[in-house]
Amino acid sequence: MSISHLELSSVQHASTFEVVVATQDARLLDEAKQLAQLLGKQNHPTTFIVYFGHGGVEIRRSNRADKKGYKVDFNKIDRRTGAGNLSRKQLFPKAVGNESKTVLDITAGLGADSAMLALMGYTVHAIERSPIISVLLRDGLHRANVNPELRNALGGRLTLDEADSRAIMQNTEGVDVVYMDPMFPPKRKKSALPQGSIQMLQAVVGYDEDIQTKELFDLAMKTAIKRVVVKRPNYAPFFKENPTVVHRGKLVRYEVYGAQK
Ligand SMILES: C[S@@+](CC[C@H](N)C(=O)[O-])C[C@H]1O[C@@H](n2cnc3c(N)ncnc32)[C@H](O)[C@@H]1O
């Protein structure tokens, strides 16, 4: 079933979408209806299908014959502790800080970073402004909480909000760390990029404009009690001169900026 579109969305997406529903699940039907209304009338042919099915919500490229889609699946995160993926010795938790407890992720995207931090024991509130990505995120968290083992591992430490983080930060107090991972243009040409979740995300939300990213950073510096952490690809220039510390990996680095208060 395809739903007709009524209103225009307030968030500009980089592509066009069709909402397709193949489930009777009331939670998903409600989400699909709201999303279709928010997206409004789309140009045809559409580039993506937001597919509401028995296994949850996934996003598919309209031109893919195999109908392979992408959905948020926190169960795929490698949950090895000790010296494994969830070790606090990894670069990411080092940047966030061992003494930090609460993290506001102001660019949640597909939630992988937020979920990692929650699985490591941080209490994370993740904000995403795109209604499409937010639907995927909420569905992913719902399915995670239906899985007893994963729900236990997350420990209720991951919460989500669909909003513009600039508005959220105006009313946020008492958060140790603000984390941001703005979309930065790729180094290589689009056609040379491998297909993956980040490429899908780029196609859906586009790149984050410099002006709003700077606004996010300035507000983050006023909101965080301890520090602001910015994730950047290694080929990108530093977000600001003189970060307090830089934790550099093979492809990305975490720039840490000391809080202003
Ligand atoms: C590169 S992605 C983040 C990927 C994420 N770290 C992950 O693990 O999947 C950046 C995301 O930030 C979101 N974003 C950009 N500006 C925002 C804002 N002002 N408020 C909320 N979300 C925002 C974009 O829609 C996009 O989904």
The ligand as a Gaussian input file, in Angstrom:
#p B3LYP/6-31G(d) Opt

LIG

0 1
 C       27.020000      12.192000       9.959000
 S       25.420000      12.012000      10.586000
 C       25.716000      11.352000      12.196000
 C       26.027000       9.877000      12.195000
 C       25.969000       9.294000      13.596000
 N       27.078000       9.730000      14.392000
 C       25.867000       7.781000      13.564000
 O       26.542000       7.111000      14.377000
 O       25.071000       7.243000      12.768000
 C       24.852000      13.633000      10.961000
 C       23.376000      13.690000      11.357000
 O       23.138000      14.910000      12.061000
 C       21.836000      15.351000      11.766000
 N       21.766000      16.782000      12.091000
 C       22.409000      17.804000      11.477000
 N       22.087000      18.982000      12.056000
 C       21.222000      18.701000      13.063000
 C       20.522000      19.494000      14.019000
 N       20.632000      20.826000      14.037000
 N       19.721000      18.875000      14.919000
 C       19.574000      17.524000      14.896000
 N       20.199000      16.714000      13.992000
 C       21.010000      17.294000      13.095000
 C       21.696000      15.040000      10.279000
 O       20.325000      14.978000       9.886000
 C       22.410000      13.680000      10.178000
 O       21.495000      12.622000      10.323000

